[in-house]
Amino acid sequence: MIRLRVLGATDLRGHDGHVVLSVLSQPKRLALLVYLALNATGRFVRREKLLALFWPESEAERARASLRRALSFLRKSLGTGVIVTRGDEEVGISPDALQCDAVQFDAAVDGGDFEVAWRLYEGLFLDGVHVSGSPSADRWLDDERSRLERRAADAGAGLGEEAERAGDPSTAARWAREALTLEPHREERLRRVMELLALAGDCNAALTCYDEFAARLETDLESEPSAETRDLARAIRARAGNSSRPNRPDEGIPTFEPGVPEGTPHPGRYSAPAVKPGRSGGWRLAALGLGAVAVTTSAAAVVLAGVGTPRPITKLNISLPDSLPLVFVGDVAFGVGQPSLALSPDAQQLVFVGPYGASTRLYLRSATTGQVTPLSGTEGASAPFFSRDGEWIGFFAGQHLRRVSSDGEQVQPLIETEAPLGGTWAEDGRVAAVIHDGRPLALIPPGGGDAELFHPDRTLIAHPFWLPETEWILLTCYDPKHLCAMSTSGELRHLTLDGPAVSGTGDARLVPGSNPRFVPPAYLVYSAPARNALLGILFDPQTMTTRGESEVVYDGVRREAFLGSAQASLSASGDLVLARGTNADEAQFVWVDGEGVEESVDIPPRVYGMFYLADDGRHLAALAYPEVGRTELWVMDVELGGRGKRWIDDGLVGDRRLLPTAWLPDSEGLLVVAFGKAPNMILELDPSRPTGGTVLWSGTERAGPVSVGADGRILMRFQTADGTLLSLIEAAALSDLSAAPSNELTPIIPPFAGNTGTALSPDGEWLAYHSQEAGPYHVYVVRTDGSGAPIRVSATPGEVPLWSPRGDGLYYRYGHQFFWVPFTGSADEPFGEPELFLEGSYLNVNGPDLAVSPDGSRLLLLRPNGKTSTSTLDVTLNFRARLAELLGGS
């Protein structure tokens, strides 16, 4: 049975009980399913009605094609037997296949079962859902919200009438107040509350309700209560004999007569809270559904208040709304491998990355009420982190590190970034962040401004954590992965086991792992290098010295791909929140067509990064990240069961980082860049050999080929002080370039830091790229000869454009949606409208993460192991005491 919940937090569960994010992330298709559920369960609606409602402004054929695709998508997402048809023109929902809470709610109200109806109504209908490009669908959504809200108020009023008949006017008044909350401008609801409160002997409360209502009418509608309502207030005031509450100037003293009949509902609408009073819960145990967890409410309250010593070690679970799970890997641009949650310093707030359409957004969960609040302006967010005072939340979105105030009122950019790898706050408001794919470390003044940049020599870094009351920042160093620290003057030290940090790795016993965090007074907690666990070790932040051996302090933690970070956060007060799970590192290559049909590629699962497929569809070059040791480059044959070779450096690359960038025509050679130590190099590797290569260029600039056209011209990308410079050169000219050639070349478009994700069309005539120059990431195309302005081809935000080898169009991705843009060749409109090609949770890694089959019909993608989200988190209150038990210290 498919279960669809649309009242309050929207949720859709498949036959297996798992969240169907593919539908929830597409507002129009979700709204179509809900419309069918409400209007065609056990019956049918005609296609013409659906076309007029959801595609009113499209041409007839295009609208019909869109409806066919939408219904096909729903069938694929929900399984067979849910969407049914009668003939060619009628569509419906099988009543035995789908259960909808709004349908159950209507039936309960119609049957007078108000208690069931009230329990089902958890908030506004499809709250926050908007169908772009379809005003008629939006009007239907608004009408349904109003209708269902009125019916919920009727249910509350019905429960009040039942209580009154049972001789309980106080309970009746409470239910009448609930009905008034849902229709706060409807005077009949107010009068009913006032009558019942007066009957219960609480005239002062009745008059307070009247005063609040009158003020609300004046503020919201510039109106005043009707004469009937004013008369009722005067009667209650006279009955109360309350001389301390004078009559309003227009009030007389009529006789009090209870039981005023209700009239026609007021047409005005009011956005009631999504969670009704008394139905929310925070860390409080009564609202958590903890089952057998043995914790007292008083103990939890003491812990949360941050008072009382000693604090008990308390384990519990909290639940996020099913429609707003914490999002792991695969849905965030440049968010792969980074933590998706952060606990405020006082442990009173949890910020997490949740779904927002096809993208993401930050949500704030209160520890005291359990209320989840979206933070506007954080769309596309990843890797959140709190300021030390809890007033700000840093996050990465698009091409910037930004901050949002914890009350959600302010959003400010701090610095431009590209493929950032984490940020942290100091006590004085400074921010340290790794802003460009492993370097540099940027020290940003409070509130933003010119940053001081430090480029660590011969290593890549991630996961900064500012050690309290010091000028040192803990980091993860890579190749091999271990813990290190950098001072605000740029000094880099590597942490060692049972000893002081050292300036050079040499033969030192490095601390293997990632994502270090410090818990005062003496505990270093970090992600284990080869298992989904947290490790701990004693640590002196003043001398940068570890003591003793590391110990597993928490097992079964979700561990992300690429960076190896754990989905866990520690507060300054020593509390821990985390997502349980397995290693998400290993992923499987799969071919996926437009219907979402997958075909696994017989290549061993590994921790893969960026990858490039040759035009022949056989030769695949991919980065792989071993648990121990340096990043590996694999060259594999897709058609021969993944048979391939790991390229072994024979001293040519040394300590440099190696990245594949492009295949030469006919798969004759693979171009790679080696950087991180002067000089940077461009190499050509022979895919048939496991070692060796030819140096084509070396120099001081970070440069690399990103595409090779059929005519042999190479699209070059240079990182300059002005941003990313893109230029076409002849292949033979590559070896003749100077050590710093960017000033000698003609850019195709003006340099800009956000011009990335570049791809050259097969004929070399068009350049596709994604850029944030005009706001969120969008995909643009421009002629390579410099004629004409860039054309934006993405309707939604998008990234990583990639041409079909046939040259008839290009693909791009937006979160877990993949779009196709046809190339028409027309002089006026050379590109058509983007079409949704497929949708699914596939890994989004740093760099190219999709490839196109030679015939252009399928995409090669990485399917992650394990779940891509969770709605349940583990909490350990006073985890610091647990560290003391395991590691010692004080």
C-alpha positions, 0 to 999 in steps of 0.5 A: 500500500502506498501511503500519501500524507499531505496534511502537515508535513508532506510524505510519500511512502512506497510499498516497502515503507521507504520515502519516495523522494523522487516524487516529493522533490517535483512539485508539479508531479506531486500535485498531480498525484495528490489531485488524482488521490483526492478526485479520482480514487476509485473513479476517473478524471478526464485528461482534458481536465488535468491538462487545463489544470496543470499545463494551461499555457502549453500547446496541446501536443506538448501538454499531452506529452508532458502529462504522459511523461508525468504519469509514466514517471509516477507509475515508475516511482510508485509501481504498477497498479497505482495509476490506472486508466479507462480507455485513452482519456481517463485517469484514476487511482486504484483505491486498493493501492494508495491511501491518502490522509486527506481522503481519510480526513474528509471521510471522517468529518463526513461520518462525524468521527471528529476525533479521527479527523482531528488526529489526521489534520496535522497542518496545512494541505501541501504546505509550501508546495507551489506549482510554477508555470501553472496558476490554475494548479496554484489556485486549486492548492489554495482552495483546497488548503482553505477547504480542508482548514475549514473542515478541520475547524468544524471537526474541532467545533464538533468535539467541543459540542460533544464535550458540552453535551457531556457536561464539560464546558471547560473541555468544550471551550478548549476545543472551540479555541482550537477551531478558532486557531484555524479560522482566527477571523471567523466571528462565529468561532470566537462567539462560541469560545466566549459562550463556553468560557462564560458557561465554565465560569471564566468570563475574564478569559472570554473577554481576553479572547474578545480583546485579542480577536478585536486587535487581530481584526484591526491589525490584519483586516482593518476592521472591527467585530460585528455588532452581534459579537460586541453585544455578546462581549458586553453581556459577558462583561456585565455578568462578570461584574468586572469593574476593572475591565471597562466597557469599550465606548460602543458597548451597551449592556444586553442580556447574555444568551448562550448558544448563538447559531453559527453562520456562513464561514468567513472567506478570509484565510489564515496560515495556521501553524504547521504543527498545532499547539500541544502536538510538537516535541523536542528532545522531550521524551514524551514527544520522541516515541523512544520506546524502551529508552529509559530516561526521565524527563527531569534528567533530560531537562537538567541536561538541556538547561546546561545545569546540574552536576554531575550530568548523567550520560543519556542516550535517546533518539529524535525524529525529523519529519518524514518529508524533511529527512537529513540529506546525505550524499548525492543531492548537494552540489559540491556537498559530497562527503561533508557533514549535513548537520550541526549542533549549536554550542548549547545543544538547544538547536540542530541545523541540518540539510534537508530536501527542497524540491530537487535541491536542498535547504537548511532547517533548524530544529528546536531542542525544546519544542521540536519545531522544524523551521526552514531557513530562507535564503539557504537553498542549495546549502551543504556543510553547516556549522554554528558560530561559537555564540550560536547566533550565526550558521555558516554554510556553503551554497553555489559559489559562496560561503554564506552565513544565516542568523539563527533566527533566519532574518539575515543571510550574508555572503562571506567569500567566493568558493569553488568546491569548498571543504568545510568551515569553522568559527573562532570566538571573535567572529573570524571564520576559517574555511577551505575554499577551493577543493583542498586549498587554500585555507582562508581566514575571513574577518568577522562579517566578511571582507578581504581574507588572508589565504594560506596554501599548505605545501604539498598537501590538500586539507579539509574539515577545519575546526578552530581550537578554542582560545588558540590560533590553531585550526584542526584539519584533515590532510590528504594523501595519505589521510591523517589529522593535522593543524595549521596556525593563523600564521600559516604553519602546518603541523601533523598530529602524531600518535602519542607525541607532539605534532611535527612539521614534516610527515617523514617516519612519524606515526601520523594519526590516521582519520578525518574530520577532527573535533575537540571536546574540552578539556582534553579529547580529540574526536575524529572519523575512523579511517577504515570503518564507520566509527568515531575514534577518540584520543587524549589531546593537549591543544596548547602543546598539540600533543596526543597521549595514549592510544585511540579508542572507538568511542561510537560505532555505527556512524554514517561515514561519507564518501570521498572525504570520509567524514562522519555524520556527527556533531558535538556541542561545546557543552559536550553533547553528541548528535549523529546519524547512524549508518554504514560506509557510503564510500563504495559506489557502483557504476550504472547505466541509466536510461530516461525511464530510470532503468538501470544496468549495472556495469561490471566494474568493482565498487570502489570509493570513486571520484570524478570520472571521464568516459572516452567517446568510444564508450569503453575506456573509462578513467576514474579517481579512486580513494583507498582507505590508506595511501594516496589517491589512485587513477584507474583506467578501465574497459567498460565492456570487458568487465571493468578490466583495467589498470591502476596507474602507478607513478614511476617518479614522474608525478611525485608528491603532486595530485593527479587528476584526469581531465580529457580523452584524446580522439579515438581513445589514443591517450588520456590527458591528466594534470599534476599539481600541488607542487611546482611546477604544475604539469599536463601529461599524456598517459597511454591507457594500455600501460600501467605506468609512465607518461609524457610531459606536454607542459609544465609551468607555474599556473594551475592549468589543464585541458578540459575537453578535446574537440573532434578537430583536435583543438583543446579547451584549456582552463586556467586559474588566474587572479581574475577567475577561471580563464577558458581558451581554445588552442591547437593540440600541437601548441600545448608544448609551446606554451610558456610557464604562465600562459594565461596572459598570452591567450584569448579567452572565449568569455571574460574570466570569472571565478564561477565559470566551471563545469566546462564542456566542448561540443563534438564539433568544437563550435560551442562551449557549455559551462555552469556559472553563478555569475547571475545568482544560482548555478545555471548552465550556459552555452556560447560560441567558441569563436567569440561571436554572440552572447552566452545563452542560458539553457537551464530552466532550473539551476544546473551544473556539470553540462556534458554534450552527447557524442552525437552533438544533438544536445547536452545533459546537465544535472540539478541535484538528483534531477538530470535534464536534456537540452536539445540542439536545434541548430536554428540561428534564432533559437539554437537550443530547445527547452530543457526536458527532465530526462531522469531522476534518482539519487546518484553520487555528486562528486567533486568534478565530472560525475556523469558520462554519456553513452555513444548513442546519447541514450543513457547516462553513466552514473555512480549509485551509492551504497546505503541510504541517501537520507535518514529521519532518525538521529541518535543523541548522547547527552553529556557525551563528554563524560563517556569520553572520560570513561573510555579515555581517562583524563579530567 
